[in-house]
Amino acid sequence: MRLTIVGGGGFRVPLIYRALAAGPFAGLVRELVLYDVDAGRLAAIEAVLASLALQDPPGPGPRVRAVSALSEALEGADMVFAAIRPGGTAGRIADERIALDLGLLGQETTGAGGISYALRSIPPMLALAADMRSRCPGAWLLNFTNPAGIVTEALVPVLGQRVIGICDSAGGLVHRAARAAGAALPEGRLDGVGYYGLNHLGWLYRLQSEGRDALPELLADPAALAEFEEGRLFPPALLAGLGCLPNEYLFYYYETERALAGMRGAGLTRGESIARQQAELYPRLAAAGPQAFALWEAARRSREEGYLAEARGAGEHRDETDLAGGGYERVALAAMRALSGGGPADLILNTVNTLPGPDGNADGNTTGSPAPAIPGLPADAVVEIPCRVTTDGAVPLPQDPPGPAQLGLMRRVKDVERLVVEAVTTGSRDAALAAFARHPLVDSEVLAGKLLAGYEAAFPGLGHLWRGRP
């Protein structure tokens, strides 16, 4: 199999190579093609992979080929991973700072910053999807480009079920909660797991193990909750009232003031911290020779330690299992293996909210309107949900109806996501304004206008999306 990574100079690419070199995914890919618009970043990651191939373990992985033309990268691809960041880390800094300067939460995927990021990410991802249709029409696109849910929603009209959004946050929550509850989940199955949501906005509401739901007992056990990150993030009274475990990104919704205080107190935003690290790191990686992997690994652990730092108190550190890495690449490679005939796998993925029809395919319902897998959300909306993945794609598993509060928040954020897609695909500035104003972490037409003006000044390309249109 030939795997192409668009955004091949990305910091996390070595995690994918490492997983392909040893363990259950070894031998799955014969050739790894890396494409990136930044030649310096691509050279640095090539150096890390060459260094990693010398390690024992993992030892040599697939053959690596770096290319400078997207057309060459896509020709003959069986699978495409996309992880691009239009505007680079400087863009992330602007996404965060413009919101923070207006007294709003500044985060790259959530709230105002996420909307800005999506407005920049969707156009090149649509171009990629169009190129795939002509150059590798049989390939699957596994999308890591953030905000993953909105971007995947924009790509479905072009690629249909052949695009799947990847995030490890929801799956990580399931496994951390199961470990804390002492619950044994069947290998590769999620039949007993109840989870509904959008990307970075979901809830674990059932954790069935050996004939019983282990979640209520876990929620009532402060000591067990203290064993994992999501259990520590939220006040016990909130968890008791919800009766479920929120995804870690719901910290920004439930604990907004605390998150803002943490961001302001940090001095540097997350983007500024990463930009400072990478400006110094990438040139060193390219020149480090056999030591490149060790240098990268030290930087990776430091970067992981800073993840969601605004949610932790002084002296509180992330769990070692979280620092070890191996999250999102395992999700992507498990999906890739199942899609390519390696046997079915159950994974939490971003895909269309449609239950299978009579022929077993998610888009095959021929008897009336398609049924939604998450009741209350549109059947054609992209959601984050447990799926069974086979060579036919990712088919959602049916979920219970969400509670009124959860459903109301999901509907509102889904409205925002669709307004963002509309803004890009129709060139409507009014839709972009409405997206900012409608988001619950903005909730103001006045602030929406200031946000959009700020982002247009920071990213002149945004103006070209709706030049001459309202």
N, C-alpha and C positions, 0 to 999 in steps of 0.2 A: 504494500500500500504506500502511496505517496501522500504525505501530509504537508500542506503548505501553511505557514504561519504568516499572516499579514499583520505587521507590527513585530517582525522577527527580532528587532533590537530591544524588545521590551524586557524589563528587569526580571520577570518571572519565567522567561523562556527556558532557562536551565532546569527548572523544576519539571517541565515537560520532558526534556531530553533525559533527565535522570530516571524518570519513571519508565521511559521507553527502553532504557538500557538494562534494567534489572527488575525482577519482580513479575507480577502477573501480566504486565503489558509488554514485557520484553519480546522482541521479534514481531510485534504487531505492525511496525512501520519500517519499510526498507529504506526510504529516502525522506529526509526532512528538509524542506525547502524554506528558506527564510527570506522574507522581503521586508524592507523598511525604507522609508524616505530619508532617514538619517544614516548616512554611511558610517559615521563615527560610532554611533550606538551599535550598528550591526557588526562592525569589526570587533567591538568590545565583547559582545555576546559570543561571537565566533571563538574568541580567545578563551572564554570561560568554558565553552563546550569542548574545545580541544584539551583543555586542562582536565576537565571532568572525565574525559575518555581515558585518561591515564590513571584514574583512581581505581582502587580495588577494594570493595566494589565501588561503583557499578561496572566499570570497564566500558569497552566500546559499545556505543548504541548504534542507531541508524546512521547511514551516510548523510552528511550535512552539506547542503549546497546553498550558498547565499547569492541572491540575484538582485539586480538594481532595477529591473523592469517588471511591473505587475503582470503584464501579459505573459512573460516567461514563467513567472511564479505560478500562474493559474493553469497553464497548459498541462494537461495530463494529471491534474490533482484529483485524488479520490475523496479527500477531506480537506476542508479549509477551516483553520482557526483564525478568528479576527480579533485583535486586541490593539486598537489604534487610539491615539490621544491627540486629536486635532488641537493645535495650540500648545502642545507640550506641557511641561510642568509650569511654565509661565502662565498658560491658560488656566490651569488649576488654581494658581495663586489668585488670579483675577476673579475667578468664580467664587472663591471663598471670601476675599477681601471686600469686594463690592457689596456683598450681602452684610458682612459684619459691620462695615462702616455705616450702614443704615439701621443698625441695631437688630439685624436678623441673623438667623443661624446660617453660617457659611460652611457648607459641606459639599463635596464634589458630586454626590449622586442624589442627595436629599434636599428638597426645598429649592430655593432660588438658584443655587449653584448647580444643582442637577438639571434644571431647565436650561440654563445657559449652556452647559456641557452638551445636552441633547441637541440643542439647535445647531451646534457645530459638528456633532458626530453623525447625525442622520444623513446629511448630503453625501459625504464620501462613502458611507456604508451603502447607500442606495446605488452609487456608482459601482462599488465593488460587486453588489448583487447582480447588476446588469452585465458586468464583465463575466461573472461566473456563468450566467445563462448562455453566453456565447462561446466561452472557452472551455468550460468544464461543466456542462449542464447536468451531468449525473452526480456531481459532488454534493456533499452536505456542507452546510455552513454552521459551525458551532461558534456562536457569537459571545465574546467576552467584553466587547466594547461597551463601556458604560455611558449612560445608565442602561443596563442590559435589557430591562423590560421595555422601555420606550423604544430603544433602537430595534429590538426584535419585532415589536408591534409595527414599526415602519417597514420592516423587510418582508413581512408575511405576504403582502399583496404582490411582491415580486417573485419570491421563492416558494411560497406556500409552506407545506409541512417540511420542506427541506432546510429550513432554518430553525435552530433551537438556541435559546438563550441559556448561558451557563453562569451559575454563581454557586459558591460553596457555602454561603452563609446559612441557608435553611437546612441543608443536609448536616452541616456541622452542629447546629442546634439539636437536631434529632439524636445524633450520636452522643453528644455531651450529656443530654438529658437522660438518655438510656443508661449511660455509664453511671451517672449519679443515682439513678433509681434502682440500679442492679437489675435492669430489664434486659433480657436476651432477645435481640431481634433476629429473625431468620436471615441468613446470609443472602444478600442481593434482593430481598423482598421488603416491600413497604405496605403490605396488606393491612397491618394493624396500626399503621401510623396515620393520624389525621392531621393534615396541614393545609391551610388555605391562605392565599395572599397574592400580592403582587411582588415584584422584585424589591427587596429591602423593605417589605411591609407585609409581614405575615405572622401567623400564630400557629403553634403546635397545640392542638386541642385534644389529641388522643394518643396514647402510647401503649398499645395492646401488647402484652407479653404473657405467654403461657396461659391464655384464657382470661386474663384480667387486665384492666386498664391501670397501669402503674402511675399515671400522671396525677390523679388527685392526692395520692399519698406523698408523692414528691413535692407537690405544691404546699403541703401541710408540714413539711419537714425543713425547718430553717437550716439545720446542719447540712443536709443533702443539697439544698439550694446554694449554699455557700461554696460548694465544691466546683462550680463551673460558672463561666462568665455571665451568661444570661440570668442565672439565678441570683447573682450579686448585683446586677445592674438595676433591678427594679425593686421597689419597696415590697415587702411581703404582703402588706394590705392590698396593694394594687394587684398582685398576682392572685391573691385569694378572690378578689372581686371579679377578675377576668375569668378565672377558672381555666386558664391556659397560659402557655409560655410565649411571650412575644419574641420575634426576631430581634437581634441586637440593635438593628437600625431604628426600631421603634423607640429606643431611648431618646431620639431627637424629637419625637412627638409627645411622649409621656413625661419627659424630664427636660423640656426645652430650656428653661431658665438655668438649670444646672449645667446643661451642655454648653450654653452660651457663656456662662461664667468660666467654665473650664477652658474654652477656646480663648477667651480674652486673657485669662491668667497665664496661658502658655507662652505668650509673647510672639512666637512664630506660629503661623497656621501649619496644618499638616502639609500642605503643598509647599510652603516655604522651607520647611524642614527637609522634605524629600529633595527639593531642588538644590539645596545646599549640599546634601549628601551626594547627589548624582553628578553635579558639576565637577566635583573633585574625584569621584569614583570612576566614571567611565573612561577617562584617559588613562588612569592607572591600570584598569582591567586590560585594555588593549595592549599594554606594554609589559604585563606581568608574567607572560610565559606560563610555565608549569604551576605558578602560584596563583593564577587568575581565579581558579575555583575557590580556593581558601579565602581570598580577598572578597569575592562576591558573597560567599556564605556568611562571613562575619557581618557584612553590610545588610544581608537579608534578615538576619536575626535582630539586628538593631532596628531595622525598619518595622519588623513584626512587633517588636516591643512597644513601638509608638502608636500602633493601631488602636483607635478608640481611646486614646489616652485621656481625653476630656471626661471620660466616664469613670476613671479610677481615682482613688484618693492617693494622698502622698504615701510613698513607700509600697503601694500596691502594684504587683506585676502580673503579667499574663501567665497563664498556665504553660508548663513546659510542652504539653501536647500541642498547644496552639502555636508555640514558637517553632516547633519542629517542621512545620510546613507540610505540604502534601495534601492540600484541600482541593483547590479548584482544578488542578490538573488531573486528580483522580476522578473527579466527576466527569470531566471532559473525555478522558480516555476510556472510562467505563461506558459512556454513551457511544463513543466511536467504535469500540469493540462490538457492542450490541448492534449498532447500525450496519456494521460490516459482516455480520453473520456469526459472531462469536457467542451467541446465546443471549436470551433476554436478560434485561437488568432493570431493576426498579430504582429510579432516581428522582429527586426533586429538581424540576427544570422549568424554564420559561417557555411556554407553548400555548397554543390556542385553547380556549376554555370549552372544548367540545367533546362530549362523550362519544364513544364509537357508535357508528350506525350498524345496520344489519350485516354489512360485510366486514365489520371489525375495525375499519379505519376511522380515525377521528373526523375525517371530512366526508364520511360516506353515509351519513344519515339521509335516507331518501323518503322518509315517512314524516312529512310535515317539517316544522322548524327544528333545527338541531337542539339537543338538550345540553345545557351547561353543566360542566363538571362541578363548578362551584355555584350553587344556586344563588340567584340574585344578581349575578354579574352577566354581561352579554356573552353569548356563546362564541362570538367571534373575537373577543378580547384576549390579548395575551396575559396570562396569569402565571404565577409560580406555584407549582402543584406537583404532588407525587405522580409519576408517570411510569408506564411499562414501556421500555424501549426495545424494539426489534428492528429487523431490516425494513419494516414498513414505516418506521419513525417513532415518535414519542406520543403515546396515547394516554391522556389523563385518566387517573383513577377517580371514581366518584367520591365527593366529599359531603359532609353534613352541611346544612345551611348555616352560614355564619350568624353570630349574634348581631343584634341591631347596631351596636356601636362599631363593631368590626366591619360590618357590611357598609355602613354609612361612610366610614373613612376610606375603604377600598373604592367605593363608587366615586367619591370626590376626587381621589388621586387618579383614578382611571380617567375621569373627565379631563384632568389636567394633562395626562399623558397624550390623550387623543387630540387635545388642542395644540400641543407641541407638534405632533405629527402633521396636523392640518396647517400649522404655520409654515412648516418647511415645504410640504408638498404642494400647497396652493399659493405660497408667497404672501400669506396674510399676516401683516404686522398686528392687526387687531386680535387675531387668534393668539399670537405670542403674548400680547398684553393680558388677554383674558386668562391665559395659562398661569402667569405670575399672580394675578389677582385672585384666582380661584384656589390656589394652593393653600392648604390650612396653615402652613408656616409663614405665609405672607398675609393673605386675607385682607388686602387693601388695594384699591385701584390707584390711590396716590403713590403708595410704595411700589406698586407694579410699574408705573410710569418711570419712576426714578431708577428702578432696577434695570429695565430695558434700555433706558438711555445710557446708563453706566456701562452695560455690557456692549452696547453698540459702539461706544467710544473706545472700549478696550479691544473689541474685535470688529474692525471695519468691515470685514467680510459679511457680517450679519446683515448690514444694510443692503447688500446685493440680493439677499433672499427676497425682499419685498420692495425693491426700488420700483417706483411708479405704481404700486398697489397700496390699498388702504391698510 
